[in-house]
Amino acid sequence: EKSTTASLSAGENDVGGEGQVHGSAAAAAAGPDEPRVVNKLVALLEDLDATRRREDDALKRLEERVEQLVDTTATSASDLRQVQALTVQYSQEIVGILEIQLSKFVTERWVNVDFGTVMSCIGKSSETVRNDITILLKEIAKIQQALTVDFVSVLDTRLNEMGGGGGGGGGGGGG
């Protein structure tokens, strides 16, 4: 391939065969622009060959990376299966240990619960929920006023459409 391009660039047009002009006689017969055209063609062929080599190299690198990725993925999948199996095993062991510890604790000691503290916590939680609902209803009332929409009637309509029946009517929250 290189010898052909070198001979073309040197002006040797000896194609051979009967009735064809050889060497510099061919250049003279073809015209003064032929050497420039041949040189351009040679340069284009060399560029094309260099591009093809670069693409081949890039393709080889890509294939190597894909192989590495496949190997890594296979290894990761195997590791993941091992972790999953160990997780199941350890979970079962932990559950067994916790059951043993809990039964020891319950059988060896009385569980002392101060129901006053429990009721106090329930009361605080109830108060917090009540306050949050009040704030929520006030905000819904503001939105209803701004949009001139009664959410309760819309909800009742939607529930009736779905066949669920509506709750008690009335407007939105106070405020």
C-alpha positions in Angstrom: 0.0 0.0 0.0 2.8 2.5 0.9 4.8 1.5 -2.2 1.7 2.2 -4.3 1.2 5.6 -2.7 4.9 6.4 -3.0 5.0 5.5 -6.6 1.9 7.6 -7.3 3.4 10.6 -5.6 6.7 10.2 -7.5 4.8 10.6 -10.7 5.3 7.0 -11.9 2.1 6.1 -13.6 3.3 2.9 -15.1 0.0 1.0 -15.0 1.0 -1.3 -17.8 -1.0 -2.9 -20.5 -1.3 -2.3 -24.2 -2.0 1.2 -25.5 -1.3 3.0 -22.2 1.3 5.7 -21.8 4.0 5.1 -19.2 6.0 7.4 -16.8 6.3 11.1 -17.5 4.6 10.7 -20.9 1.4 9.9 -19.0 1.8 13.1 -16.9 2.3 15.1 -20.1 -0.7 13.5 -21.8 -3.0 14.0 -18.7 -2.3 17.6 -18.2 -0.4 19.8 -15.7 -2.9 19.4 -12.8 -2.6 15.6 -12.5 0.4 15.6 -10.1 -1.4 17.9 -7.7 -4.5 15.8 -7.9 -2.5 12.6 -7.4 -0.7 14.2 -4.4 -4.0 15.3 -2.9 -5.4 11.8 -3.4 -2.3 10.3 -1.8 -2.6 12.7 1.2 -6.2 11.9 1.6 -5.5 8.1 1.5 -2.8 8.5 4.1 -5.2 10.6 6.3 -7.9 7.9 5.8 -5.5 5.2 6.8 -4.3 7.1 9.9 -7.9 7.7 10.9 -8.7 4.0 10.4 -5.7 3.0 12.6 -6.9 5.5 15.3 -10.4 4.1 15.2 -9.0 0.5 15.4 -6.9 1.5 18.4 -9.9 3.2 20.1 -12.1 0.2 19.3 -9.5 -2.2 20.9 -9.3 0.1 24.0 -13.1 0.1 24.2 -13.3 -3.7 23.9 -10.7 -4.0 26.7 -12.7 -1.6 28.9 -15.9 -3.5 28.2 -14.2 -6.7 29.2 -13.0 -5.1 32.4 -16.4 -3.8 33.1 -18.0 -7.2 32.5 -15.4 -8.8 34.8 -16.0 -6.2 37.5 -19.7 -6.5 37.2 -19.5 -10.3 37.5 -17.3 -10.0 40.6 -19.6 -7.4 42.1 -22.6 -9.6 41.5 -20.9 -12.5 43.2 -19.9 -10.3 46.1 -23.4 -9.0 46.4 -24.8 -12.5 46.5 -22.3 -13.4 49.3 -23.3 -10.3 51.3 -27.0 -11.1 50.8 -26.5 -14.6 52.0 -24.5 -13.4 55.0 -27.1 -10.8 55.8 -29.8 -13.4 55.9 -27.7 -15.7 58.1 -26.7 -12.9 60.5 -30.3 -11.6 60.6 -31.5 -15.0 61.7 -28.7 -15.3 64.3 -29.5 -11.8 65.7 -33.2 -12.6 65.9 -32.4 -15.8 67.9 -30.0 -13.9 70.2 -32.5 -11.1 70.8 -35.3 -13.6 71.6 -33.0 -15.4 74.1 -32.0 -12.1 75.7 -35.6 -10.8 75.8 -36.9 -14.0 77.4 -34.1 -13.9 80.0 -34.8 -10.3 80.8 -38.5 -10.9 81.1 -38.2 -14.1 83.2 -35.5 -12.8 85.5 -36.8 -9.3 86.1 -40.1 -7.6 86.6 -40.8 -4.9 84.1 -41.6 -1.8 86.1 -43.6 0.7 84.1 -44.5 4.0 85.5 -47.9 4.6 83.9 -48.0 8.2 85.0 -45.0 8.9 82.7 -46.7 6.9 79.9 -49.9 8.9 80.3 -48.0 12.1 80.4 -46.3 11.3 77.1 -49.6 10.3 75.6 -51.1 13.6 76.8 -48.3 15.6 75.4 -48.5 13.8 72.0 -52.3 14.3 72.0 -51.9 18.1 72.7 -49.3 18.4 69.9 -51.5 16.6 67.4 -54.5 18.7 68.4 -52.4 21.9 67.9 -51.1 20.7 64.6 -54.6 19.8 63.4 -55.9 23.3 64.4 -53.1 24.9 62.5 -53.8 22.7 59.5 -57.5 23.5 59.5 -56.7 27.2 59.7 -54.4 26.9 56.7 -57.1 24.9 54.8 -59.6 27.6 55.6 -57.3 30.3 54.2 -56.8 28.3 51.0 -60.5 27.8 50.7 -61.2 31.5 51.0 -58.4 32.3 48.5 -59.7 29.8 46.0 -63.3 30.0 46.9 -63.5 26.2 47.2 -65.1 24.2 49.9 -62.7 21.2 50.2 -65.2 19.2 52.3 -67.9 19.4 49.7 -65.3 18.5 47.0 -64.1 15.5 49.1 -67.7 14.4 49.6 -68.4 14.6 45.9 -65.3 12.6 45.1 -66.1 9.9 47.6 -69.6 9.6 46.4 -68.3 9.3 42.8 -66.0 6.5 43.9 -68.9 4.8 45.8 -67.3 5.4 49.2 -70.0 7.7 50.5 -69.2 11.0 52.1 -68.6 12.0 55.6 -70.6 14.6 57.4 -70.9 17.9 55.6 -70.1 21.3 56.9 -67.5 23.8 56.0 -63.8 23.8 56.4 -61.9 24.5 59.6 -62.6 27.5 61.6 -60.5 30.5 61.4 
